[in-house]
Amino acid sequence: MAAEGAGVTVSVDDSALDAAAAPLLDKLLVDGVASKLTAQDPTLWGADAEPEAAIRLAWTTLHKTSRPLIGEIEALRAELRSEGIDRVVLAGMGGSSLAPEVITGTEGVALTVLDTTDPGQVADALAGDLDRTVLVVSSKSGGTVETDSHRRVFARAFTEAGIDAARRIVVVTDPGSPLAELAEAEGYRRVFLADPNVGGRYSALTAFGLVPAGLAGADVARLLDQAAVVADVLAADSADNPALRLAAALGAAHDAGAEKVVLADTGSGIAGFGDWAEQLIAESTGKQGTGLLPVVVEGPDAPGFADAGTDAVPVVIGPSAPGAKLSTRGPLGAQFLLWEYATAIAGRLLAINPFDQPDVEAAKQAARSLLDDPAGLGGGAEPATVVGAVQVYASAGTSGNGGLADILREFLDTVPADGYLAVQAYLDRLDDASAALLRPELAKLTGVQTTFGWGPRFLHSTGQYHKGGHQNGVFLQLTGGVEEDLDVPDRPYTLGSLQLAQALGDGQVLTDRGRPVLRLHLTDRAAGLAELVRAVQELAS
Ligand SMILES: O=P(O)(O)OC[C@H]1O[C@](O)(CO)[C@@H](O)[C@@H]1O
């Protein structure tokens, strides 16, 4: 059954799921949820959520309210280009970088995204042509440690290159944030103040999505046009509303035990939509022991998609494919708004507040404590064992004994049949890109849903779900040796120590909550990854 609005389509390709969703859809219609959401009614998620919802719903009208930004972005871009500045580096985590990355990737426009603390990856961005570079520092709160660190290292690099750093830094933040104050004090070139009544993961069509993408050269006016075309359809209390259909289907799937949403692209023409949707779905719904776990896979033929079990619902972005139970089609601006509506409405069906992220702070605190006590950064205990370039740090429940294949087998056996395995690679997502190949291999080997995330990027996405959602995850952390570290100006830590503290901090929080965690530290990254792949192959044979 397809629900087709102007510019966007949702098909429920599984008749059992469609039937199960019908009563939920009816209830959403009776309750007038679509129109109330569009009118920014904060009561839709219950009394506890109301105060937060009251300051988080302005995204429903951004296709109108963001219009004035377009001219401002174009003017700044023209000004920068007239000075020969045409390379845009974006420092921002989660909602402050995922949308611009998708927008520019879709248009084939170059944008260097820094959402990492990996020293090698940051050093590579610093090694680009600084004479032509503008740094966009995006942070809603203005206090995110990764983003602040990028600002510091770039400001120093500009100065050392004889460039006036203040003229090369553009800020996107909320009014009154510490970053807004700092930008004023430092005289940064331009500050775009975003609408504070939109949360980070719903901010694709605010200054957070539009400024970096537009400065890089993407056609951001077109995005707003695409959203405007579908806005009325998504606001309608109609059985043909694609967002209501999508939300009802996801809610029905969850009720039936399919709490994982496997996302594959089938030629949508959008680059990396799954990574953006992952944060939206995981941070919005993964809390109070419930939620939807997004599992972004390589395509509809990837392990975990067509062979998904009853604990997962396979969804495609683009034309339907064998095994898909749901598909969503439409241009990027329309899909942003569709998924925002559907996720907020699914939050109502799951009876949670889709606008907070209560469990993200725990890992941040643990990382801070480790940075305050650098002795803890030694990795705490000695490795249980060392196999070639791989040091093994096992948490309770796994012995860490034997060869790498034995250790992995023992660890993977701890994943419950209806659980999931999360591979968390605190590595360089460009130079160590091959680590991502572990996801399909491990999914095939274990037969359980398997996610892959780059650390610390995923901490601002699935990290919320890991700690707040269904507690059936098992976590394989990969950390790596650092060849050349970067100190963070006027801070008592280096990027390398921050990255390790983030891994150990999150690992500690997960362990404290009874989740199995195995950390493999690759003293030589390439050799360690190769050994790991060999161990997985050995288990598969
Ligand atoms: O824009 P900020 O405040 O730097 O936050 C970045 C990201 O961190 C989180 O607040 C929490 O992980 C996300 O929700 C957000 O998108």
The ligand as a Tripos MOL2 file, in Angstrom:
@<TRIPOS>MOLECULE
LIG
   16    16     1     0     0
SMALL
NO_CHARGES

@<TRIPOS>ATOM
      1 O1         25.4280   21.0740   18.2000 O.co2     1 LIG1
      2 P1         26.0680   20.6130   19.4650 P.3       1 LIG1
      3 O2         25.4930   21.2770   20.6570 O.co2     1 LIG1
      4 O3         27.5530   20.7720   19.3910 O.co2     1 LIG1
      5 O4         25.7470   19.0910   19.6540 O.3       1 LIG1
      6 C1         26.1310   18.1320   18.7170 C.3       1 LIG1
      7 C2         25.3800   16.8500   18.9370 C.3       1 LIG1
      8 O5         25.5720   16.4100   20.2710 O.3       1 LIG1
      9 C3         24.3110   16.0210   20.8240 C.3       1 LIG1
     10 O6         23.8270   17.0550   21.5720 O.3       1 LIG1
     11 C4         24.3530   14.9360   21.7860 C.3       1 LIG1
     12 O7         25.0600   13.8790   21.3350 O.3       1 LIG1
     13 C5         23.4570   15.7990   19.5760 C.3       1 LIG1
     14 O8         22.1150   15.7340   19.8570 O.3       1 LIG1
     15 C6         23.8900   16.9560   18.7590 C.3       1 LIG1
     16 O9         23.4570   16.8810   17.4450 O.3       1 LIG1
@<TRIPOS>BOND
     1     1     2 2
     2     2     3 1
     3     2     4 1
     4     2     5 1
     5     5     6 1
     6     6     7 1
     7     7     8 1
     8     7    15 1
     9     8     9 1
    10     9    10 1
    11     9    11 1
    12     9    13 1
    13    11    12 1
    14    13    14 1
    15    13    15 1
    16    15    16 1
@<TRIPOS>SUBSTRUCTURE
     1 LIG1         1 GROUP 0 **** ****
